[in-house]
Amino acid sequence: MNEVEKAIDVRGLRKVYGVLEALRGINLQVKAGEFFGLLGPNGAGKTTTLNVLSGLANKTEGDVTLFGHDLIREYRNCRHLVGLVPQEFNFDLFAKVEKILIFQGGYFGIPVEECKRR
């Protein structure tokens, strides 16, 4: 499988929080177009892995590429490729939808007027 065929390529991923080793050398490859699920008990590292892939947490060690883009060197390209739906609401429940969409558009550098047009 070449690099372009891999949507996700994780090799030797480690994440350490102080003395807690949350990820211990994870290897994962997902082909473009595949569906996959991360299954395991609480504390297995599922959320930490997704946080690293989405840029919400920094890896301690290892190599991660998304569609051939290095997670660290090409972080902007990677952020544009990942859509994350959090488990909990992370916005003001009373905010207007337009305001939420403009706020989210800001993560991708989309100007306010362009967000409104879209």
Secondary structure, DSSP 8 states (H G I E B T S, - for coil): --GGGEEEEEEEEEEEETTEEEEEEEEEEEETT--------TTSSHHHHHHHHHTSS--SEEEEEETTEETTTTHHHHHHH-----SS--S-TTS-HHHHHHHHHHHTT--HHHHHH-
